[in-house]
Amino acid sequence: MAEGLPIRTISLREHPQRQILAGEVHARPYEPLPVPVRASRLAMVGATPEDERAHLARLLASHGAEPPGGGASYFIRDLGGFRLRWERHAEFSTYTVSRFDDFGAQPFQASALDLIPADWLEALPGEMMTGVHVAASADLPDDLGMLFDGNALVGAKVLWGAGEAWTDFRLHADGFGRFVLRDLGLTRGQTGRLMQRLLEIETYRMMALLAFPLAKAAAGDISRIDAELAAIVTQLADPTIQQNDRELLEHLTRLAAEAEHLDAATSFRLSAAKAYYAIVLQRIGELREERIPGLQTMAEFTDRRLGPAMKTCDSVSDRQQLLARRVSRAGDLLRTRVDIALEEKNRDLLNSMNRRAALQLRLQETVEGLSVVAISYYLLGLIGYLAKGLKAAGLAVNSDLAGLIGLPVVAGAVWLGVHRLRKALVHKGEEG
């Protein structure tokens, strides 16, 4: 394009979140850092973003700095002798303070948090989940054990030998964990990325472990529900055991409710632990560790110490899902049994009704026959009286012969009339 010509722009209707999503990949970038540098991080849980922004505004105001805007979830400010970085995540927030003065051979004698008023730190909203100090320098003592109170160390060369990362994954007397990063030729960008990864490893490690006590407590409830469910299934499977299906169904319904309540109480935390653990493994992988003879790497330590806890969480999550499916299958089985029993009762009831209907039909036919006889008897009596009357009037009428001739005619007519009347009543009843 020729120099000086305006750039052509096209006005298209944008999705309302396009700008936000385009900037998401640049959110929370690492900071290029010089050495020596010390950083301290606090991860706080249980506070609202509004309370955190208001608390930050008080500190910034004391340094004449502009507070974070409403709705902000990230900001970074240089406040004289230190740099403050605040990040709001889904369920926790981090405060990272960095200082850049020389610390000689004692990186943890004074921390970056010492530059912030203690009363402001103590009034931070929420509860501290993670507290960690990180120091990076090219002039560290050869023996780093004294920096970690003589504890067993975990460490490795990182970024293809450009540095060394050391820690003991313990809390020290000040309640904070410690990392040391030895500069063996790191660039400012590499130093910033390594510092950020080390801080995130400790932050997400602790957030992942938050699910472990919950998983252990849930495991006991799962075992109890599983044992009760097994007892119900045993009763269903053994035909020699007398059962009350109603009581079994009530018991099974209660177990299903308990299983659902347990799943609702733990599923979020267990899923979050799985996600946090994946981030820990990813950040460790980004260190590009190379073994230092005689030391565990962070990947090995995490696999041996954090891995079993996460496997426990995964196991509890899997058992919960399996338990829910087993309760559902047992419920289906019991409901099938109840339905079959109801069908058998309905069948017996229908059979009983059929027998009663057959008896009623026989009784009706008997009554119908008796009715024909009775009506025919009375009609023949009337014919006999008529014949006798005609004979008394002088007509040559034989009353006995009249009765004999009238018997089949009257009986047939009465039977046909009664039969048609019954059919008419039945037909009317069916239409009604």
C-alpha positions as CSV (number, residue, x, y, z in Angstrom):
1,M,0.0,0.0,0.0
2,A,1.3,3.4,-0.9
3,E,2.6,5.5,2.0
4,G,0.2,8.1,3.3
5,L,-3.0,6.5,1.8
6,P,-5.7,5.9,4.4
7,I,-6.4,2.4,5.6
8,R,-9.7,1.2,4.3
9,T,-12.2,0.3,7.0
10,I,-15.4,-1.7,6.6
11,S,-18.3,-1.1,9.0
12,L,-19.8,-4.4,9.9
13,R,-22.1,-5.3,12.7
14,E,-20.0,-6.8,15.4
15,H,-20.9,-9.4,18.0
16,P,-21.2,-7.6,21.3
17,Q,-18.4,-9.7,22.9
18,R,-16.0,-9.7,20.0
19,Q,-13.6,-7.1,21.4
20,I,-13.6,-8.8,24.8
21,L,-12.9,-12.2,23.3
22,A,-10.2,-10.8,21.1
23,G,-8.4,-9.4,24.1
24,E,-8.8,-12.5,26.2
25,V,-5.6,-14.0,24.9
26,H,-3.7,-11.0,26.1
27,A,-5.3,-11.0,29.6
28,R,-2.9,-11.3,32.6
29,P,0.4,-11.2,30.6
30,Y,3.7,-12.0,32.2
31,E,6.0,-9.1,33.1
32,P,9.6,-8.8,31.9
33,L,11.6,-8.7,35.1
34,P,15.2,-7.7,35.8
35,V,17.3,-9.5,38.4
36,P,17.6,-9.3,41.3
37,V,13.8,-9.3,42.0
38,R,11.7,-10.5,44.9
39,A,7.9,-11.2,44.6
40,S,5.3,-12.2,47.1
41,R,1.9,-13.6,46.3
42,L,-1.3,-13.9,48.3
43,A,-4.2,-15.9,47.0
44,M,-7.5,-15.0,48.8
45,V,-10.8,-16.9,48.6
46,G,-14.3,-15.9,49.8
47,A,-14.3,-12.2,49.0
48,T,-16.4,-10.3,46.5
49,P,-14.8,-8.4,43.6
50,E,-16.4,-5.2,44.9
51,D,-14.9,-5.5,48.3
52,E,-11.5,-6.2,46.8
53,R,-11.6,-3.2,44.5
54,A,-12.7,-1.0,47.4
55,H,-9.8,-2.2,49.5
56,L,-7.3,-1.8,46.7
57,A,-8.6,1.8,46.2
58,R,-7.6,2.7,49.7
59,L,-4.0,1.6,49.2
60,L,-3.8,3.2,45.8
61,A,-5.2,6.5,47.2
62,S,-2.5,6.6,49.8
63,H,0.1,6.5,47.0
64,G,-1.7,8.9,44.8
65,A,-2.6,6.3,42.2
66,E,-5.8,5.8,40.2
67,P,-8.0,3.0,41.6
68,P,-9.2,0.1,39.4
69,G,-12.3,0.8,37.4
70,G,-15.7,-0.8,38.2
71,G,-15.8,-4.3,36.8
72,A,-12.0,-4.6,36.4
73,S,-10.6,-8.0,37.1
74,Y,-6.9,-7.2,36.6
75,F,-4.6,-4.3,37.0
76,I,-0.9,-3.5,37.7
77,R,0.5,-0.4,39.2
78,D,4.1,0.8,40.1
79,L,3.8,2.4,43.5
80,G,7.3,3.8,44.1
81,G,9.5,1.1,45.6
82,F,7.3,-1.8,44.6
83,R,4.9,-3.1,41.9
84,L,1.4,-4.3,42.8
85,R,-0.5,-6.7,40.6
86,W,-4.1,-7.8,41.3
87,E,-5.9,-10.6,39.4
88,R,-9.5,-11.8,39.9
89,H,-10.1,-15.4,39.0
90,A,-13.3,-17.5,39.1
91,E,-13.2,-18.3,42.8
92,F,-10.1,-16.6,44.2
93,S,-8.0,-13.5,43.7
94,T,-4.2,-13.0,43.8
95,Y,-2.2,-10.0,45.0
96,T,1.4,-10.1,43.7
97,V,3.9,-7.6,45.1
98,S,7.4,-7.2,43.5
99,R,10.4,-5.3,44.6
100,F,13.7,-4.8,42.7
101,D,16.3,-3.8,45.2
102,D,19.4,-5.9,46.0
103,F,19.0,-8.5,48.7
104,G,22.5,-10.1,48.7
105,A,22.6,-13.6,50.0
106,Q,19.4,-13.3,52.2
107,P,16.4,-13.2,49.8
108,F,13.9,-14.0,52.5
109,Q,15.2,-11.8,55.3
110,A,12.8,-9.1,54.0
111,S,10.0,-9.7,51.6
112,A,8.1,-7.6,49.0
113,L,5.2,-7.5,51.4
114,D,7.3,-5.5,53.9
115,L,6.7,-2.5,51.7
116,I,3.0,-2.5,52.2
117,P,1.4,-1.4,55.5
118,A,0.6,-4.3,57.8
119,D,-2.8,-3.0,58.7
120,W,-3.8,-3.0,55.0
121,L,-2.6,-6.5,54.5
122,E,-4.4,-7.8,57.7
123,A,-7.6,-6.2,56.5
124,L,-7.6,-8.0,53.1
125,P,-11.1,-9.3,52.3
126,G,-11.4,-13.1,52.2
127,E,-9.2,-15.8,53.6
128,M,-5.6,-16.6,52.6
129,M,-5.3,-19.8,50.6
130,T,-1.8,-19.4,49.3
131,G,1.2,-17.3,50.5
132,V,4.5,-17.7,48.7
133,H,7.8,-15.7,48.3
134,V,9.9,-16.0,45.2
135,A,13.4,-14.5,44.8
136,A,15.5,-14.4,41.6
137,S,19.1,-13.5,41.4
138,A,22.4,-14.4,39.7
139,D,24.3,-14.0,43.0
140,L,22.9,-16.7,45.2
141,P,24.9,-18.9,47.6
142,D,26.1,-22.3,46.4
143,D,24.4,-24.0,49.4
144,L,20.7,-23.1,49.2
145,G,19.7,-25.3,52.0
146,M,20.1,-22.5,54.6
147,L,17.5,-20.5,52.7
148,F,15.0,-23.3,53.3
149,D,15.8,-24.0,57.0
150,G,17.7,-27.2,56.1
151,N,14.6,-29.0,54.5
152,A,15.0,-31.4,51.7
153,L,15.0,-29.5,48.4
154,V,13.3,-30.0,45.1
155,G,14.9,-28.4,42.1
156,A,16.0,-28.6,38.5
157,K,17.6,-26.7,35.7
158,V,14.9,-24.8,33.8
159,L,14.6,-23.4,30.2
160,W,17.3,-25.6,28.8
161,G,19.8,-24.7,31.5
162,A,19.3,-20.9,31.5
163,G,18.3,-21.0,35.2
164,E,17.7,-23.2,38.2
165,A,14.5,-23.3,40.3
166,W,14.5,-24.5,43.9
167,T,11.9,-25.0,46.6
168,D,10.9,-27.3,49.5
169,F,7.1,-27.0,49.1
170,R,6.8,-26.3,52.8
171,L,5.4,-23.4,54.8
172,H,8.0,-21.6,56.9
173,A,7.9,-19.7,60.1
174,D,6.2,-16.7,58.5
175,G,3.5,-18.9,57.0
176,F,4.7,-18.6,53.5
177,G,6.2,-21.0,51.0
178,R,9.5,-20.2,49.2
179,F,11.0,-20.5,45.7
180,V,14.4,-19.5,44.5
181,L,15.3,-18.9,40.9
182,R,19.0,-18.8,40.0
183,D,19.9,-16.7,37.0
184,L,22.4,-18.5,34.7
185,G,21.7,-16.4,31.7
186,L,18.0,-15.6,31.7
187,T,16.6,-12.8,29.7
188,R,14.2,-10.4,31.3
189,G,11.3,-12.0,29.5
190,Q,12.4,-15.5,30.6
191,T,12.7,-14.3,34.2
192,G,9.2,-12.9,34.1
193,R,7.7,-16.0,32.7
194,L,9.5,-18.3,35.1
195,M,8.5,-16.2,38.1
196,Q,4.9,-16.2,37.0
197,R,4.9,-20.0,36.4
198,L,6.4,-20.7,39.9
199,L,3.8,-18.5,41.5
200,E,1.0,-20.2,39.6
201,I,2.3,-23.7,40.4
202,E,2.0,-23.0,44.2
203,T,-1.3,-21.1,43.8
204,Y,-3.0,-23.8,41.7
205,R,-1.4,-26.6,43.7
206,M,-3.1,-25.3,46.9
207,M,-6.4,-24.7,45.1
208,A,-6.4,-28.3,43.7
209,L,-5.7,-29.7,47.2
210,L,-8.8,-27.8,48.5
211,A,-10.9,-30.7,47.2
212,F,-8.9,-33.4,49.0
213,P,-10.5,-33.2,52.5
214,L,-13.9,-33.0,50.9
215,A,-13.1,-36.1,48.8
216,K,-12.0,-38.1,51.9
217,A,-15.2,-37.1,53.8
218,A,-17.4,-38.0,50.8
219,A,-15.7,-41.4,50.4
220,G,-17.1,-42.5,53.8
221,D,-20.6,-41.4,52.8
222,I,-20.3,-43.2,49.4
223,S,-19.2,-46.4,51.1
224,R,-22.2,-46.3,53.5
225,I,-24.7,-45.6,50.7
226,D,-23.1,-48.3,48.6
227,A,-23.4,-50.9,51.5
228,E,-27.1,-50.1,52.0
229,L,-27.7,-50.3,48.3
230,A,-26.0,-53.7,48.1
231,A,-28.2,-54.9,50.9
232,I,-31.3,-53.8,49.0
233,V,-30.1,-55.5,45.8
234,T,-29.4,-58.7,47.7
235,Q,-33.0,-58.7,49.0
236,L,-34.3,-58.1,45.4
237,A,-32.1,-60.9,44.0
238,D,-33.0,-63.6,46.7
239,P,-36.5,-65.0,46.2
240,T,-36.4,-66.7,49.6
241,I,-36.3,-63.4,51.5
242,Q,-39.6,-61.9,52.4
243,Q,-39.7,-58.2,51.5
244,N,-42.0,-55.3,51.8
245,D,-41.6,-53.6,48.4
246,R,-43.1,-50.4,49.7
247,E,-40.4,-50.2,52.5
248,L,-37.7,-51.1,50.0
249,L,-38.8,-48.4,47.6
250,E,-38.9,-45.8,50.4
251,H,-35.4,-46.9,51.5
252,L,-34.1,-46.7,47.9
253,T,-35.7,-43.3,47.4
254,R,-33.9,-42.0,50.5
255,L,-30.5,-43.4,49.2
256,A,-31.1,-41.8,45.8
257,A,-31.7,-38.4,47.5
258,E,-28.6,-38.8,49.6
259,A,-26.5,-39.7,46.6
260,E,-27.8,-36.7,44.6
261,H,-27.2,-34.4,47.6
262,L,-23.6,-35.7,47.9
263,D,-23.0,-35.2,44.2
264,A,-24.3,-31.7,44.3
265,A,-22.2,-30.8,47.4
266,T,-18.9,-32.1,45.9
267,S,-19.1,-32.2,42.1
268,F,-18.0,-28.5,41.6
269,R,-15.0,-28.8,43.9
270,L,-13.9,-32.1,42.5
271,S,-14.2,-30.8,38.9
272,A,-12.3,-27.7,39.9
273,A,-9.5,-29.7,41.4
274,K,-9.1,-31.7,38.2
275,A,-8.8,-28.4,36.2
276,Y,-6.4,-26.9,38.7
277,Y,-4.2,-30.0,38.7
278,A,-4.1,-29.9,34.9
279,I,-2.8,-26.3,35.1
280,V,-0.2,-27.3,37.7
281,L,1.1,-30.0,35.3
282,Q,1.1,-27.6,32.4
283,R,3.0,-24.9,34.2
284,I,5.6,-27.5,35.4
285,G,5.9,-28.7,31.8
286,E,6.6,-25.2,30.7
287,L,9.6,-25.0,33.0
288,R,11.5,-27.4,30.7
289,E,13.1,-29.1,33.7
290,E,16.5,-30.9,33.5
291,R,17.6,-33.0,36.4
292,I,20.2,-31.8,38.9
293,P,22.0,-34.9,40.3
294,G,20.6,-35.9,43.7
295,L,17.4,-33.9,43.5
296,Q,13.8,-34.6,42.6
297,T,12.4,-32.4,39.9
298,M,9.2,-30.5,40.5
299,A,7.5,-32.9,38.1
300,E,8.6,-35.9,40.1
301,F,7.6,-34.4,43.4
302,T,4.2,-33.3,42.1
303,D,3.6,-36.8,40.6
304,R,4.5,-38.5,43.9
305,R,3.0,-36.2,46.4
306,L,0.1,-34.3,44.7
307,G,-0.7,-37.0,42.2
308,P,-2.1,-39.5,44.8
309,A,-4.4,-36.8,46.3
310,M,-5.7,-35.9,42.9
311,K,-6.2,-39.6,42.1
312,T,-8.3,-39.9,45.3
313,C,-10.4,-37.0,44.1
314,D,-10.9,-38.6,40.7
315,S,-11.7,-41.9,42.3
316,V,-14.4,-40.3,44.5
317,S,-15.9,-38.5,41.5
318,D,-16.0,-41.7,39.5
319,R,-17.5,-43.6,42.5
320,Q,-20.2,-40.9,42.8
321,Q,-21.2,-41.2,39.2
322,L,-21.2,-45.0,39.4
323,L,-23.2,-44.9,42.6
324,A,-25.8,-42.7,41.0
325,R,-26.1,-45.1,38.1
326,R,-26.4,-48.2,40.4
327,V,-29.1,-46.5,42.5
328,S,-31.0,-45.6,39.3
329,R,-30.8,-49.2,38.1
330,A,-31.9,-50.6,41.4
331,G,-34.8,-48.2,41.4
332,D,-35.8,-49.4,37.9
333,L,-35.6,-53.0,39.0
334,L,-37.7,-52.4,42.1
335,R,-40.2,-50.4,40.2
336,T,-40.4,-53.2,37.6
337,R,-41.1,-55.7,40.4
338,V,-43.8,-53.4,41.8
339,D,-45.4,-53.1,38.3
340,I,-45.3,-56.8,37.8
341,A,-47.0,-57.4,41.2
342,L,-49.6,-54.8,40.3
343,E,-50.2,-56.5,37.0
344,E,-50.6,-59.9,38.7
345,K,-53.1,-58.4,41.2
346,N,-55.0,-56.7,38.3
347,R,-55.0,-60.1,36.5
348,D,-56.4,-61.9,39.5
349,L,-59.0,-59.1,39.9
350,L,-60.1,-59.4,36.3
351,N,-60.3,-63.2,36.6
352,S,-62.5,-62.8,39.7
353,M,-64.7,-60.3,37.9
354,N,-65.0,-62.7,35.0
355,R,-66.1,-65.5,37.3
356,R,-68.6,-63.2,38.9
357,A,-69.9,-62.2,35.5
358,A,-70.3,-65.8,34.4
359,L,-72.2,-66.6,37.6
360,Q,-74.4,-63.6,37.1
361,L,-75.0,-64.7,33.5
362,R,-76.0,-68.2,34.7
363,L,-78.2,-66.7,37.3
364,Q,-79.8,-64.3,34.8
365,E,-80.4,-67.2,32.4
366,T,-82.0,-69.2,35.3
367,V,-84.2,-66.2,36.2
368,E,-85.1,-65.7,32.6
369,G,-86.2,-69.4,32.3
370,L,-88.2,-69.1,35.5
371,S,-89.8,-65.9,34.2
372,V,-90.8,-67.6,30.9
373,V,-92.4,-70.4,32.9
374,A,-94.2,-68.1,35.3
375,I,-95.5,-65.8,32.6
376,S,-96.5,-68.7,30.4
377,Y,-98.4,-70.3,33.4
378,Y,-100.4,-67.1,34.0
379,L,-101.2,-66.7,30.3
380,L,-102.3,-70.3,29.9
381,G,-104.5,-69.8,33.0
382,L,-106.1,-66.8,31.3
383,I,-106.6,-68.9,28.1
384,G,-108.2,-71.7,30.2
385,Y,-110.6,-69.2,31.9
386,L,-111.4,-67.8,28.4
387,A,-112.1,-71.3,27.0
388,K,-114.3,-72.2,30.0
389,G,-116.2,-68.9,29.6
390,L,-116.8,-69.6,26.0
391,K,-118.0,-73.1,26.7
392,A,-120.4,-71.8,29.4
393,A,-121.8,-69.4,26.8
394,G,-122.8,-72.3,24.6
395,L,-119.8,-72.6,22.3
396,A,-118.3,-76.0,21.7
397,V,-114.9,-75.2,23.2
398,N,-112.7,-77.8,24.9
399,S,-110.7,-76.0,27.5
400,D,-108.2,-78.8,27.9
401,L,-107.6,-78.9,24.2
402,A,-107.2,-75.1,24.1
403,G,-104.6,-75.3,26.9
404,L,-102.7,-78.0,25.0
405,I,-102.7,-76.0,21.8
406,G,-101.9,-72.7,23.5
407,L,-99.0,-74.1,25.6
408,P,-96.3,-74.1,22.9
409,V,-97.6,-70.9,21.3
410,V,-97.7,-69.0,24.6
411,A,-94.4,-70.4,25.8
412,G,-92.6,-69.6,22.6
413,A,-94.0,-66.1,22.4
414,V,-93.1,-65.4,26.0
415,W,-89.5,-66.7,25.6
416,L,-89.1,-64.6,22.4
417,G,-90.4,-61.5,24.1
418,V,-88.2,-61.9,27.2
419,H,-85.1,-62.6,25.0
420,R,-85.7,-59.5,22.9
421,L,-86.3,-57.4,26.0
422,R,-83.0,-58.6,27.5
423,K,-81.1,-57.9,24.3
424,A,-82.6,-54.4,24.1
425,L,-81.6,-53.7,27.7
426,V,-78.0,-55.0,27.1
427,H,-77.6,-52.9,23.9
428,K,-78.9,-49.8,25.6
429,G,-76.5,-50.4,28.5
430,E,-73.5,-50.7,26.1
431,E,-74.5,-47.4,24.3
432,G,-74.8,-45.6,27.6
